[in-house]
Amino acid sequence: MQQLVTIIGTGPAGLTAAIYTARAALKPIIYAGLQHGGQLTTTTEVENFPGFEAPILGPTLMEEMTKQARRLGVEIVSEEISKVDFSTEPLTLWAGDKQFTSTTAILAVGATARTLGLPHEAELMGRGLSTCATCDGFFYRDKKVMVVGGGDSAMEESLYLSKICSEVILVHRRDQFRASPIMEARARKNDKIQFLTPYQAIDLQSDRRGLTGVKVEHQVSHKTKTINVDGLFMAIGHTPNSAVFSPYVDTDEHGYIKVTDFTRTNIAAVFAAGDISDPHFKQAVTAAGMGCQAALQAQRYIEALA
Ligand SMILES: Cc1cc2nc3c(=O)[nH]c(=O)nc-3n(C[C@H](O)[C@H](O)[C@H](O)COP(=O)(O)OP(=O)(O)OC[C@H]3O[C@@H](n4cnc5c(N)ncnc54)[C@H](O)[C@@H]3O)c2cc1C
C-alpha cells in the first residue's frame, strides 16, 4: 500500500503531526534524523509548555510525546532523510540507500540555533548558557546576564531580558550593529542595557552549578577581561535545516521554508511545520500547533484525492 504520510523530524511539530495523522488512521511514518526529540532534548527545565504544573525537563517532555505517538501506532524510524524528489507525485524520498514514495510529506526539521563554538558550551547549555530569552529568561530573574549578537534578535533578546534581569550586557564584536536603527535605539535608551563593543566572547568560566562569567577580548587592543554573569544568551541567529528540501521547496533568503495558508508549501503535497517555517516565534508550543495544522491539511489533501 502507498505510504500516505511521511513526517520528517521528531521535535514537537513532527510528533504532534504524527499524533494527529495516526488518530486519523493515516498510518504515518516519522523519521527522527540525528536528534530524536529535537532541540528540547538539549535543555533542562521547560516551564512554558502547557499541561505540567511543575517544570518538566526538556528530554522528559519529548520522551512523553514520543510514548504518546508510539501508543497510537506511529512508526518511528531513526534515520535521516538524505534526498528527496518532489517533482512528481507520489513524492520520492531517500533514507540512506532506501528509496520510498509517499502521498504527502510534512517537513518538521527545525532550525538549529547558532552558538559561539566556545569550549564547554554543550555542558553549560541550560546551566547558564541559552539561545532563547523567551524560553529561559525567567530563570534569570534579578540576575546579571550577557547577550551576544549584533542583529535585531540580539536587541529583542536584550530588551526582553531587561524586564526580568537586574542588568544586561550586550556584547558585539563590531561598533556597528546589523540591527535596524529603531531596535538599536530602543535598546540604547534602556537603562538596564549596557553596550560593550567591539568585544568578542572568547571563554566561559563556570563552577559546579554552572556559568559564573565570560571572558571577553577587545577586538582592536586584544586586551581581555572577565565579566561575572549568571547567564549568557547567544543571539546570533539560526540555521534552518532545509538544505535537503530546498531544491524543490521555496525558502526565504535565510533558508526558512515559505508557507501560505498555514502550512502549505509551493508543492501541493508537501507541508511544513514548526521552526523550519517560523522565523518569528520558535517555541515548542507554536511548533506543536503548526504540527497539528500540517496534519489536518495533509489529511484534507489525501481525502480530496479519493
Ligand atoms: C536550549 C534550548 C532551550 C529551549 N527552551 C525552550 C522552552 O523552554 N520553551 C519553548 O517553548 N521552546 C524552547 N526552545 C525552542 C524549542 O526547542 C523549539 O521551538 C522547538 O523544539 C521546535 O520544534 P520543531 O519540531 O519545529 O523542531 P526541532 O525541535 O528542532 O526538531 C527538528 C527535528 O527534525 C529532525 N531532522 C532535521 N533534519 C532531518 C532530516 N534531514 N531527516 C530526518 N530528520 C531530520 C531532527 O533530528 C529533529 O528531530 C528551546 C530551544 C533550545 C535550543
The ligand as an ORCA input file, in Angstrom:
! r2SCAN-3c Opt
* xyz 0 1
  C      18.487     25.200     24.536
  C      17.054     25.430     24.096
  C      16.074     25.658     25.036
  C      14.750     25.864     24.621
  N      13.804     26.051     25.590
  C      12.505     26.209     25.213
  C      11.486     26.372     26.184
  O      11.747     26.405     27.401
  N      10.200     26.509     25.733
  C       9.886     26.513     24.410
  O       8.699     26.625     24.061
  N      10.840     26.364     23.471
  C      12.129     26.213     23.823
  N      13.104     26.090     22.882
  C      12.704     26.165     21.464
  C      12.092     24.809     21.039
  O      13.009     23.791     21.366
  C      11.810     24.820     19.553
  O      10.964     25.910     19.237
  C      11.119     23.524     19.135
  O      11.888     22.407     19.512
  C      10.883     23.495     17.629
  O      10.290     22.284     17.321
  P      10.341     21.652     15.860
  O       9.518     20.430     15.954
  O       9.996     22.684     14.867
  O      11.867     21.301     15.573
  P      13.061     20.670     16.416
  O      12.758     20.530     17.844
  O      14.250     21.476     16.020
  O      13.190     19.207     15.782
  C      13.667     19.012     14.489
  C      13.697     17.531     14.195
  O      13.994     17.341     12.816
  C      14.961     16.311     12.680
  N      15.604     16.462     11.369
  C      16.266     17.524     10.857
  N      16.695     17.259      9.601
  C      16.261     15.991      9.309
  C      16.360     15.136      8.181
  N      17.001     15.528      7.054
  N      15.816     13.902      8.241
  C      15.156     13.495      9.352
  N      15.019     14.266     10.460
  C      15.566     15.491     10.435
  C      15.847     16.479     13.907
  O      16.611     15.314     14.144
  C      14.757     16.732     14.956
  O      14.194     15.508     15.355
  C      14.424     25.872     23.252
  C      15.421     25.646     22.294
  C      16.722     25.442     22.702
  C      17.793     25.185     21.657
*
